Amino acid sequence: MEIDPKIKPRPDEPVIHKKFVSNFFGTHLGATLNYLGVDTVIVMGATAGGCVRHSVMDSTGLGFKTIVPEGCVGDRTPGVIEWNIFDMEAKFCDVKTVDEVVEYLLGIDPSVYTKHARALDQK
């Protein structure tokens, strides 16, 4: 599988090879996010009842604050989107407007993007 050149990762960015419905199951995503000190996951995707829902459930189950931006989830059947968004918000995540998510992202202190040395890394 090839990554679209428009979103090609930088050399220092990890790439997750997903084989199952959740982005977390069977991957090192959760461990990587924990290692990087991430506490919030924003989930978007093309299959509300599949990949999005299972990634939201696993994200929350792993202890991350989970956000789904309105209008950033698709599915083959329109009613599936609305039902899953309603149900996920009731149980697993916060559903926010895109403007709220952008405001949240812009409000993050840039220093969190600097990898801090950990004692175990220096051995």
Phi, psi and omega in degrees: 000140182247142178276135178303129182302336180293336181236026182304128180292151173290161181302331182269000181269133178288149176245130181257125177264105185268129180241348184237178188295323179271144175291343183266321186294126177074013178234175177261017183300310181301315179295320179295315180296319176298315179302322181279355179081018180288137177240351184228136178239132176253121186249129174223159178173181189261351182227093185303316184277357182240261187302316182296307183301313182292324177292321177297313180299315181291322178301311179295318179297333178272002174096007178276143167290130187240131182234137172241118177286134178301139176080006183246021179229137179237177172188168180289330182243118185308316182298334179296323180298306184298317181296314181294319177300313178302311184291318179296320179294325179291333189240325196233338190209172170259135174256123184233158174290158178300320179300320178295321180293317178297317178300317177300311181297319179292337181274357180286131178299122182302340181294340179290345180274000177266123179288123180267142179294139176245149183304320182290334180288340186268002181272000000 
